[in-house]
Amino acid sequence: MPVVQVKLPDIGEGIAEGEIVRWLVKEGDTVKRFQPIVEVLTAKATVEIPSPYTGKIRKLLASEGDTVRVGQPIAEIETDTAGPVKEEKEERPEEPRKEEASGQPRPQLEATPIETQAGQAGIARVKAPPSVRILARKLGVDLSKVKGTGPRGVITKDDVLAYAEAQKREPQPPVQVAKEAEVEEERIPLRGVKKVMAERMVEAKTRIPHAYVVEEVDITELLSVRERLKPLAEEKGVKLTILPFIMKAAVKAIREYPLINSSLDEDKGEIIVKRTVNLGFAVDTPHGLMVPVIKNANTKGLFQLAREVRELARKAREAKLSLDEVRGSTFSISNYGSIGGVLGIPVINPPEAAILGVGRIRKEPRIRDGKIEERSLVYLTLSFDHRILEGGYATRFLVRVKELLENPILLLAGEGELE
Amino acid sequence: MEVLGSRDILNLDRALGLYRVIDEDGNPVAGEPSLPDKLLLDMYTYMIRARILDGWLLKLQRMGRVALHAPNKGQEASAVGATLALKREDWLFPSYRELGALLVRGMTEEEILDRALTTIDDPLKGSDFAIYGHRKYNIVPAPVPVANQIPHAVGAALAAKIMGDKIVTMTFFGDGSTSRGDFHAGLNFAGVFKAPVVFVNQNNQWAISVPLKRQTAAPTIAVKGIAYGVPGIRVDGNDVIAVYTVAREAVERARSGEGPTLIEAVTYRLGPHTTADDPTRYRGEEEVKEWERREPLRRMRRYLISRGLLTEEEDKALWSEWEKRIEETVVKVLEKPPLPPEVILEDVYEEPPWNLKEQMKELRESIRLLKELGIELE
């Protein structure tokens, strides 16, 4: 019984691929020609694909959830004799061809017989344009042994060159070749948090024209303020890191530069300025990058921010964040410096307008009032959407953040700022 | 049966009402229609054939054998009923959703499939942007862009009038088409010059995803005719007898020199707009269910059985006979060879200019070379 492949048909109007939603048959099932066998989701709709043949399903070549391209084999059917193979014989009483000594029936477009009852090997026909044939002759390549990668199995120049190249290497002992040529590798499926990250980063980097500005901030005084605040914080059960200060500074500067806290509605061509600052901050967790969100950060005092950072970071590490705690951010901070990088350039968290990167705190000599002093320094990077923000505006914002951090009095002055 | 009633063109009742002969369950609304039994059975048979063929075209599209299909399911009565009112010498200017009309004109399933599969026997030789048409049956190829056929039908009708031919043209178009300029120009011109044309609007409630309420602020489509001095009549498009009755009246009016008529056949597209459409994205299941109850075949079958023209057994036999015949036709057509590639250069000039001749030569040479290499052309 001949076995034929069922290929994903060209189901029209620019459809190039589809996702297998559901198989309506299983291996071993008998199917009738025109009987629906699979549901496929295309860019336009979910459609039922009928079988082009009557026979027995020998193998399903694609699983539910797989994306297959038009023309890709999706199943193998053992057809009965009255199948399309008969048609071909009638249709093509053609002139015999040299390469085709066996006189096998010509394959139809969508039917590639891959074996026959007699167990004959596949198709002997060689498909190659003259230029490729000449090349093959020059290189001494036997075209019948080359696998064509062109349309409908046509052998291309590259196929011949690749085959010739492989032939050159062949004389070496095959085991050794395999060892040398083989690269040890492992395949990790992109899923879950990592998949989300991958998709969002592609979106950010392909849609948003990023521009960057970097400032060096002297936080020596801020660190001493933190030391002085520590007992008070501990009293309130808060562990005070440097991140809440930077958050405070960013939120305060946003009051003066509200466009930093905005997003672009591309369809309407409008910038949406957000009155609330929902602050996302990147957390490196064992299962991937998470960005929990402090809601209404513009209304919260330093201690409250510190509390929430701690709580959300813990939840992130334990994978216990609720959906509500990871969405709706309007501006984000990446504190990669807590791990170690001196200067990093973060990618915007779409659809936000900017992201602030905080580098590692370094102790370095700086000249102050004509004297060399040991100072604590940190690089702040602002990556911003250059469709929304001008370089000047973004820089002025970053300079303001710097001023606030270098003058902690400005940062913490005001009702409720410490709460 | 004077459906159009008085000669008063501006009869609003006809344009706002809904003319019906049998109700949704197949019961006569006001007495038995006085039509020959054979005609009533023919109406039903044509609808069955259209329904079965429609299913095949959808299936063949899903197999990659037909490029595109606009499903007819639910609209068989309007196409069949209206076209049955025409005479052989009349001309049809269809849209792309009137398989029943093609069958009534005499086109066979095989000829329709030849076109859909662009086999060697395709009467339109594979030309794109024309759905169905056949010179033999006075069917002008349907254009893909909507409403284009309206002015064509008006022009042809006017030409016939000028030449003194006693023929009528009939054109089909959807509710979406009534928003096109072609609809305005066509109806206006036809009204002014009393062109012998019948406009059949298949108001199937949806122009792809645009509902009727977004198409017009007018209470009905039929009422639009009045402003052009064209009588408008609204009919239940799922009642094949009612459609036939008003169409016959309109055809007679046109033939006797009284000018055009606009028929609004109120129907419903039960399937997707085309094979590239997913209606679940824009309309609810409830609505579809409601219209499934009113679909034309079920209704006509009930009527024929209650009138004693058909038994349940005869009905089953009728269906299986056509299912078998059409499947055999499908299998036959699938085995036909495709059109030769040369046809792409035909039918433009009577005597092709040098550049086309040169192209033809190159094409033949390429085909010969490809054949030699064993590469098949799609």
Contacts between the chains, C-beta under 8 A, distances in Angstrom:
chain1	res1	chain2	res2	distance
A	9	B	62	7.1
A	9	B	63	5.2
A	9	B	64	2.6
A	9	B	65	7.5
A	10	B	64	4.3
A	11	B	61	6.9
A	11	B	62	6.2
A	11	B	64	5.9
A	11	B	275	7.4
A	12	B	61	6.5
A	12	B	64	7.8
A	12	B	67	5.5
A	12	B	68	5.5
A	12	B	275	6.2
A	12	B	276	6.0
A	13	B	68	6.6
A	13	B	276	4.4
A	15	B	276	7.8
A	34	B	59	5.9
A	34	B	63	7.8
A	34	B	327	7.9
A	34	B	330	8.0
A	36	B	62	7.9
A	44	B	276	4.6
A	44	B	277	6.9
A	44	B	278	6.3
A	45	B	272	6.8
A	45	B	276	7.0
A	45	B	277	6.4
A	45	B	278	3.4
A	46	B	278	6.9
A	47	B	62	5.5
A	47	B	275	7.5
A	48	B	62	6.2
A	49	B	62	5.3
A	49	B	63	7.0
A	50	B	59	5.2
A	50	B	62	5.8
A	50	B	63	5.4
A	52	B	63	5.9
A	70	B	64	7.9
A	87	B	335	5.5
A	90	B	335	7.8
A	91	B	335	7.6
A	91	B	337	6.7
A	97	B	374	6.7
A	99	B	374	7.8
A	109	B	376	6.4
A	109	B	378	6.9
A	110	B	64	7.4
A	125	B	374	5.3
A	126	B	374	7.8
A	127	B	373	6.0
A	127	B	374	5.4
A	127	B	375	5.9
A	128	B	373	6.9
A	129	B	373	6.3
A	152	B	375	6.8
A	152	B	376	7.0
A	154	B	373	7.9
A	154	B	375	6.3
